[in-house]
Amino acid sequence: MIQNAQEFVSALRAVEPLYFTTAAKVVSVEETTITVELSSGQKINLVTHNHQGKPSVGATCLVTFRDNMQSRPHASDFSLYETIDMDIGGTLVKVIDTEVSVEHAGMSVLLKDNEILVTATTVKITGDLLVSGSVAAEGEVTAMAQSTIVNLSTHMHASATPGAPSPPTPGT
């Protein structure tokens, strides 16, 4: 006769094993499946996942056995991704190596190699813009300071060459 819940679980497992969701570590990543290692050291091959990205080797995840069948493992909730390519509410987000791109409503932002590339009809920056290096822009660039508008494409300044005549020259 069964005396408590633990004896009931033991009796149930004797009839049919129960496969609980468990933590695992990603050992390898194939085209559509991964291989994981459970905390017990057991490796499981051909583990499916349905994330819009490629999990990283070494990432931790949860493995669930669908239909309580050891032959149907499925991984979710990865701690690290090698790549991500997903649509979030109409915004496309891609991460590949050290590049991150976001595209939404005709605008795109690309972060890579210490650069930020913005493609948009209008870019408005509030606050201070500190530039160290080069800035390139197609179209009109308007700089405003203390409510004074300075159009950089028509701004004139004197020659910077010592001793040279000082006629106004177009600035950039």
N, C-alpha and C positions, 0 to 999 in steps of 0.2 A: 504494500500500500504506500502511496506517495504522501510524504509528510509535509513537504514545503515546496516553494517555487523552484529552488535549486535542483531538487530531486526530479521535479517535473521537466525542467530543461534538459537534464541529463538523460531522462527516459526518452524524451522527444528526439534528442540527438542520436540515441542508439537506434532508433527506427529510421530516421532520415537526418543527415547532417544539416546544420544551419551555417550559412556563410554570411557573416556580418560584414558591413562596410568597415574597411580598415585602411590605415595610412600606409603609403608606399613611397618609394623613391624611384624616379625614372632612370633606367639604366641605358636604354637606347631608344631612338626614335626612327621608325621606318616611315614609308609613304603615308599609310593610313592607320597604322597601329603603333603601339609602344610596348616595350618590355619594362616591367617594374620588378622591384625587389621589396618584399614585405619585411617588416621588422623582425620576423622569424628567420630571415635569410633566404626564404623560398623565392625563386624567380618565376614570374608568370609572363609568358609570351603572348602575343596577339591580343593585347588589351586594346579595346576600342576607345575612342573619345570623339566628341563632336564639337569641339571648340573651334572658333574661327581663328586659329593660330597654330603654331608649331611649338609644343612644349619643349623646354630645355632639358638636356641631360643633367641630372642632379636635382631637378625640381622635386618637391614633395607633392603628393596628390592623395586623393581618396579613391579607393577601388571598391566598387559595389559589384556583387555577383547577381546579375539579372535572373529573375525566376528562380533564385536560390540554386543556381547551377554553377559549379566551379568552372565549367567550360564557357561561360558567358560573362567574363570580367569586363567592366567598363570604368574608365578613369574620369575624374572630374576635379575641379577646384585646384588647379596647378599653382604652385607658388612662383614659378618663373616661366617665361615664354621666350623662345628664340625669335619668333616673328608673330605679329598679330595683323590681321586684315579683316576688319569688321565694320559694319554699318550700325551706327548708334543713332537712332531717331533721325535719319536722313543725313547724318554726318559720317563721312568715310574716314576711318582712322587706320593708318598703316604704320607698323613699326618693323623695320628690318635692320638688323645690326645696330648701328649708331644713328640711323635716320628715323625721324618721326615726321609723318605728314598727316595733315588734317585738311579735309576738303568739305566745304559746306556752302551752298547757295552761290556758286560761282566764285568763291574765294578759296584760296589755298595757302597754307602755311607749311613750310618745310624747314625742319631743324636738322642741320648736319654740319659736321666739321667746323664748329665754332661760327656757323652762319645761320641767319634767320632769313629765309626768302619768303616774302609775302607777295601774292598775286591777288590784287583786288582793284576795283574801280577807284575806291577812295580808301586811304589809310589815315586815320586820325589818331594822334598821340597826345594824350593829356598828361601833363607833368613834364619833367625834364627829360631831354634826349641827350645823352652823353655819347659822343662818337669818338672812338679811338680806332683809326683805320679808315677804310673807305665806305662811302654810301653811294649807291647808284640808284637812280630813279628815272623812269621814263615818264614824260608828261610834265605837268607843272608842279613845282615844289614851292610852297609858301611857308616862310618861317615867321612866327609872330612872337614878339617879346614886348612886354609892358604895353600891350594894345597897339603896338606899331607893327604894321605888316611889311615885311621885306620879301620881295619876290626874288629868289636867288638867281633865276635865269636872266633877269635884266639888271641886277644890282651891279654897280660900277665901283671900281676902286683904283687907286693909283698904282703905278708899277712898283714892284718889290725889288727891282734891280737898282743897287746904289749907284748914283751918278747919272742914271738914265733919265731922259725927259719923263715927265709925269702925266702923259695924257691918260684919260680914263680908259680902262680896258674892261671888257666884260668879265665878270666874276663867275664862279661856279659855286 
